[in-house]
């Protein structure tokens, strides 16, 4: 098996290359808008969601080349959400991935429009996946439906709304779990499920991968919550302690750091068990569960 570090690096390079080909050129009018889009897309990042599309496809016997448009689409949706999340009307953040947030560079209007354009372009790319030989139009349509559901009011956007509405309120663990499952978990789970759909996986495999994705999304968000308390700002590329200042509903604020870590470790064990059920091809997914908790940014 390829070591996880090498797998992640190769995946990041492949996705970056595909994004460079599939994004609108910054020279194409309106160039300022396209520059704002590119600024955030190419600001770095782990490319986790596209790599999950790829890893799930490969775990089902497919190839990364056949799902790259959809993999890139997931990164564009994630990036749009970050641009909007950083806006003054939302979290009002100054830094993202170690450099000024989009609205600090391009202004609020272009930041909003850049996010809108990235979301629209994402679904264009998913549609384009039907042009790839060996990928059925029916599978692409189903993948688009899954991703659209996960990105909307019943998934990521709904989680963002619930997160905002919970600020400054006393919340219990159940409400925090709901926010995390929607805000972060939904799109991560959709990334894994979309990869399985495009690889024509059977229903049992798809169900296993969907459950794995839900657990992985929770691991990532709990880890983010913990990092916001104890992380190194220079490693994270953004300020630490912001969640507490804004009264965010997080696992550490509700159950404490130790209980949050225990909850995340339990989720890692469950995600690894699901990955083992996929055999050797699912080994990378199992390792990704541990990486999600142990990362520094």
Backbone torsions as a table, in degrees:
resi	resn	phi	psi	omega
1	UNK	NA	141.5	177.4
2	UNK	-68.2	133.1	177.3
3	UNK	-57.1	145.5	-175.3
4	UNK	-57.6	-42.9	-178.7
5	UNK	-58.5	-43.6	179.0
6	UNK	-67.8	-39.2	179.8
7	UNK	-61.8	-45.5	-179.6
8	UNK	-64.9	-41.2	-179.0
9	UNK	-68.0	-43.9	177.8
10	UNK	-62.9	-42.8	178.4
11	UNK	-61.7	-43.4	179.4
12	UNK	-61.4	-44.1	-179.7
13	UNK	-63.7	-44.7	179.9
14	UNK	-62.0	-43.7	-179.3
15	UNK	-67.4	-42.5	178.4
16	UNK	-59.6	-41.8	178.9
17	UNK	-64.1	-41.3	179.0
18	UNK	-67.7	-40.8	178.0
19	UNK	-60.9	-39.7	179.1
20	UNK	-61.5	-32.0	179.1
21	UNK	-82.0	-32.5	-169.3
22	UNK	-97.5	-14.1	177.5
23	UNK	-79.6	149.8	174.4
24	UNK	-60.8	136.4	178.8
25	UNK	-62.3	143.2	179.8
26	UNK	-68.4	-16.4	178.1
27	UNK	-81.5	-12.8	-178.8
28	UNK	-79.9	127.7	178.1
29	UNK	-62.8	143.6	-4.7
30	UNK	-78.6	111.7	-170.7
31	UNK	-63.6	-32.1	-179.9
32	UNK	-66.4	-39.5	176.4
33	UNK	-64.4	-45.8	-179.8
34	UNK	-65.7	-31.6	175.2
35	UNK	-67.1	-38.9	178.4
36	UNK	-65.4	-39.7	177.0
37	UNK	-62.3	-48.6	-177.9
38	UNK	-65.2	-34.6	-178.5
39	UNK	-55.1	-45.4	-178.2
40	UNK	-82.9	-36.0	180.0
41	UNK	-63.8	-40.0	-175.9
42	UNK	-102.7	30.6	178.5
43	UNK	-86.8	6.5	-176.6
44	UNK	109.1	-146.2	-179.4
45	UNK	100.4	157.7	-174.0
46	UNK	-82.8	-15.6	-175.8
47	UNK	59.0	36.9	-175.7
48	UNK	-59.9	-49.2	-174.6
49	UNK	-63.4	-46.9	175.2
50	UNK	-63.0	-35.6	178.0
51	UNK	-66.0	-33.7	176.5
52	UNK	-67.6	-38.5	174.1
53	UNK	-57.3	-46.9	-178.3
54	UNK	-64.7	-48.1	-177.1
55	UNK	-63.0	-39.3	178.6
56	UNK	-67.0	-41.8	177.6
57	UNK	-60.8	-46.3	-179.6
58	UNK	-66.0	-33.6	176.9
59	UNK	-65.8	-22.4	178.9
60	UNK	-99.6	10.5	177.0
61	UNK	89.8	7.0	178.4
62	UNK	-90.6	-178.0	-179.0
63	UNK	-121.1	150.3	-177.2
64	UNK	-64.8	-31.9	-178.4
65	UNK	-61.1	-34.0	-176.3
66	UNK	-75.6	-17.4	-177.0
67	UNK	-116.8	7.6	-173.9
68	UNK	-60.5	-39.3	177.4
69	UNK	-59.4	-42.0	179.0
70	UNK	-70.6	-37.8	176.3
71	UNK	-57.8	-45.8	178.8
72	UNK	-64.9	-35.9	179.3
73	UNK	-59.9	-40.4	179.2
74	UNK	-63.6	-35.3	177.3
75	UNK	-67.8	-37.9	179.4
76	UNK	-66.6	-39.8	177.6
77	UNK	-64.4	-44.0	177.3
78	UNK	-60.4	-43.9	-178.5
79	UNK	-65.4	-42.1	177.7
80	UNK	-58.4	-40.9	-178.8
81	UNK	-64.8	-34.6	178.9
82	UNK	-69.4	-42.3	178.5
83	UNK	-58.1	-48.1	-178.8
84	UNK	-70.5	-35.2	179.6
85	UNK	-63.7	-30.8	-177.6
86	UNK	-81.8	-11.5	-174.5
87	UNK	-60.6	154.3	178.6
88	UNK	-55.3	-33.4	179.6
89	UNK	-75.4	-9.6	179.3
90	UNK	-111.4	-103.2	-177.3
91	UNK	-93.6	-12.9	177.6
92	UNK	52.0	53.6	-179.2
93	UNK	-92.4	146.3	-179.8
94	UNK	-95.5	-24.6	-175.9
95	UNK	-125.9	143.3	173.0
96	UNK	-145.3	122.9	-178.5
97	UNK	55.1	37.6	172.5
98	UNK	82.7	6.0	177.4
99	UNK	-142.4	166.9	-174.3
100	UNK	-55.6	141.0	179.0
101	UNK	-64.5	162.8	-172.9
102	UNK	-56.3	-45.4	-176.6
103	UNK	-70.3	-22.4	176.3
104	UNK	-72.3	-25.7	-178.9
105	UNK	-94.5	-44.2	-171.5
106	UNK	-108.7	-5.4	-176.8
107	UNK	88.4	159.7	-173.8
108	UNK	-64.7	-41.2	-175.8
109	UNK	-61.8	-49.7	180.0
110	UNK	-68.3	-31.2	177.2
111	UNK	-63.7	-44.2	177.2
112	UNK	-61.4	-47.0	-178.1
113	UNK	-66.6	-36.2	177.5
114	UNK	-63.0	-42.3	176.7
115	UNK	-63.1	-44.3	178.1
116	UNK	-58.9	-44.4	-177.3
117	UNK	-66.9	-36.9	178.2
118	UNK	-65.5	-39.8	178.3
119	UNK	-63.6	-44.3	179.4
120	UNK	-64.5	-42.5	-178.7
121	UNK	-66.2	-30.8	178.5
122	UNK	-59.4	-45.4	-178.2
123	UNK	-75.0	-25.7	169.6
124	UNK	-61.2	-43.6	-178.8
125	UNK	-66.7	-39.5	177.3
126	UNK	-60.9	-43.2	177.1
127	UNK	-60.2	-39.2	179.7
128	UNK	-63.8	-20.9	180.0
129	UNK	-63.0	-21.1	178.1
130	UNK	-69.1	-16.5	178.4
131	UNK	-81.7	-11.2	-178.5
132	UNK	-76.6	126.3	179.4
133	UNK	-56.8	135.0	178.0
134	UNK	91.2	-3.3	178.0
135	UNK	-111.1	123.5	-175.3
136	UNK	-80.1	148.5	177.5
137	UNK	-62.8	-34.4	179.3
138	UNK	-64.3	-40.6	178.6
139	UNK	-65.9	-40.3	178.7
140	UNK	-63.7	-42.7	178.8
141	UNK	-62.0	-41.6	179.3
142	UNK	-67.8	-40.5	177.6
143	UNK	-62.3	-41.5	178.7
144	UNK	-62.2	-39.8	178.5
145	UNK	-63.5	-44.4	-179.9
146	UNK	-63.1	-45.4	-178.4
147	UNK	-67.8	-42.7	179.2
148	UNK	-61.1	-42.3	177.2
149	UNK	-60.6	-46.4	-176.7
150	UNK	-68.3	-26.0	-177.6
151	UNK	-86.9	-14.5	-170.7
152	UNK	-95.7	-153.4	-173.2
153	UNK	-68.4	-20.9	177.3
154	UNK	-93.8	4.6	178.7
155	UNK	-136.3	-118.6	-171.3
156	UNK	-59.4	-50.1	-178.4
157	UNK	-64.6	-39.7	175.8
158	UNK	-61.6	-39.3	177.0
159	UNK	-65.0	-38.8	176.8
160	UNK	-62.7	-42.6	179.2
161	UNK	-63.1	-45.6	179.4
162	UNK	-63.1	-37.4	177.7
163	UNK	-61.4	-47.0	-179.8
164	UNK	-65.1	-42.0	-178.7
165	UNK	-68.6	-20.7	-179.4
166	UNK	-88.3	-10.2	-176.6
167	UNK	-58.5	131.2	176.6
168	UNK	78.6	0.0	179.5
169	UNK	-102.7	156.2	170.2
170	UNK	-78.8	123.0	-179.2
171	UNK	-126.1	158.9	177.8
172	UNK	-102.3	176.9	-176.6
173	UNK	-62.8	-33.9	179.8
174	UNK	-63.0	-39.6	179.5
175	UNK	-70.6	-39.4	176.7
176	UNK	-61.9	-42.2	179.3
177	UNK	-62.5	-41.1	177.8
178	UNK	-60.1	-46.8	-179.4
179	UNK	-60.6	-47.1	-177.4
180	UNK	-65.5	-41.4	-178.2
181	UNK	-63.0	-35.3	179.9
182	UNK	-84.7	-50.5	-171.8
183	UNK	-63.7	-43.1	-176.9
184	UNK	-115.0	-44.7	-173.3
185	UNK	-64.6	-35.6	-173.6
186	UNK	-61.8	-46.8	-176.7
187	UNK	-73.4	-33.8	176.2
188	UNK	-66.2	-44.2	177.4
189	UNK	-62.6	-39.3	179.1
190	UNK	-65.4	-34.2	177.9
191	UNK	-60.8	-45.8	-179.9
192	UNK	-67.5	-44.6	-178.1
193	UNK	-65.1	-40.9	179.1
194	UNK	-61.2	-40.9	177.1
195	UNK	-60.7	-40.0	178.8
196	UNK	-67.8	-41.2	-179.9
197	UNK	-61.7	-46.3	-177.2
198	UNK	-68.6	-21.1	176.0
199	UNK	-91.2	6.5	179.5
200	UNK	59.0	40.1	178.2
201	UNK	-67.7	153.8	178.0
202	UNK	-74.8	168.9	-173.9
203	UNK	-61.7	-39.0	-179.2
204	UNK	-64.2	-43.9	179.7
205	UNK	-65.5	-41.8	178.9
206	UNK	-62.0	-41.8	179.1
207	UNK	-63.6	-41.5	179.2
208	UNK	-62.9	-44.5	-179.1
209	UNK	-68.9	-35.9	177.9
210	UNK	-63.7	-43.9	177.8
211	UNK	-65.2	-40.4	176.0
212	UNK	-58.0	-46.3	-178.4
213	UNK	-62.0	-38.8	178.1
214	UNK	-62.8	-42.8	178.8
215	UNK	-66.3	-42.3	-179.1
216	UNK	-62.6	-40.5	178.3
217	UNK	-60.6	-41.1	177.7
218	UNK	-65.6	-39.9	178.4
219	UNK	-59.7	-47.4	-178.8
220	UNK	-60.8	-43.1	-176.9
221	UNK	-71.3	-39.4	176.5
222	UNK	-63.2	-41.5	177.8
223	UNK	-61.6	-40.4	176.9
224	UNK	-61.5	-42.1	178.7
225	UNK	-60.1	-43.2	-179.0
226	UNK	-67.8	-43.6	179.2
227	UNK	-61.2	-34.2	179.9
228	UNK	-65.2	-21.1	178.3
229	UNK	-92.8	-46.1	-170.2
230	UNK	-116.7	-1.2	-175.1
231	UNK	-74.9	164.4	177.3
232	UNK	-92.0	119.0	-176.4
233	UNK	-58.9	-33.9	-178.9
234	UNK	-68.5	-30.4	177.5
235	UNK	-81.6	-34.2	-177.0
236	UNK	-79.4	-25.4	-178.3
237	UNK	79.4	13.9	176.9
238	UNK	-156.1	166.3	-175.6
239	UNK	-69.2	142.2	173.9
240	UNK	-89.2	159.0	176.3
241	UNK	81.0	2.8	-176.0
242	UNK	-69.3	-31.8	-178.3
243	UNK	-61.8	-45.1	-178.8
244	UNK	-65.6	-40.0	-179.8
245	UNK	-62.6	-34.1	-178.1
246	UNK	-92.5	-0.7	-179.4
247	UNK	68.0	36.0	-177.7
248	UNK	-70.1	149.5	175.0
249	UNK	-84.0	106.3	-177.8
250	UNK	-132.2	163.5	177.6
251	UNK	-61.8	-47.7	179.2
252	UNK	-59.4	-36.2	-178.4
253	UNK	-70.5	-25.8	-176.0
254	UNK	-96.6	-43.1	-174.6
255	UNK	-118.3	-6.4	-178.6
256	UNK	91.9	161.4	-176.8
257	UNK	-62.0	-47.1	-175.6
258	UNK	-62.7	-45.0	180.0
259	UNK	-67.3	-36.4	178.2
260	UNK	-62.3	-44.4	178.2
261	UNK	-63.2	-40.2	179.2
262	UNK	-63.0	-43.4	178.7
263	UNK	-61.4	-43.0	-179.8
264	UNK	-65.0	-40.5	178.9
265	UNK	-63.1	-38.3	177.0
266	UNK	-62.8	-40.6	178.3
267	UNK	-66.1	-37.4	177.0
268	UNK	-61.1	-44.5	179.4
269	UNK	-60.9	-42.9	179.6
270	UNK	-66.3	-41.2	179.6
271	UNK	-65.6	-39.8	179.0
272	UNK	-65.6	-37.7	178.4
273	UNK	-63.6	-40.9	178.0
274	UNK	-65.2	-40.5	179.4
275	UNK	-65.6	-37.3	178.9
276	UNK	-61.6	-30.6	179.3
277	UNK	-66.6	-11.5	178.3
278	UNK	-92.3	-2.3	-179.3
279	UNK	80.4	-161.8	-174.9
280	UNK	-60.6	-33.6	-177.9
281	UNK	-68.2	-17.5	178.5
282	UNK	-94.2	5.0	-175.3
283	UNK	-62.0	-39.3	179.5
284	UNK	-61.3	-40.4	178.5
285	UNK	-61.9	-39.3	176.6
286	UNK	-61.5	-42.9	179.3
287	UNK	-67.8	-33.8	179.3
288	UNK	-61.8	-30.9	179.3
289	UNK	-63.2	-43.6	177.4
290	UNK	-67.9	-39.9	178.4
291	UNK	-60.6	-37.9	-178.1
292	UNK	-59.0	-35.1	-178.7
293	UNK	-85.4	-36.5	-170.6
294	UNK	-89.2	-7.4	-176.1
295	UNK	-64.2	163.2	-178.2
296	UNK	-106.8	-5.7	178.3
297	UNK	-149.9	NA	NA
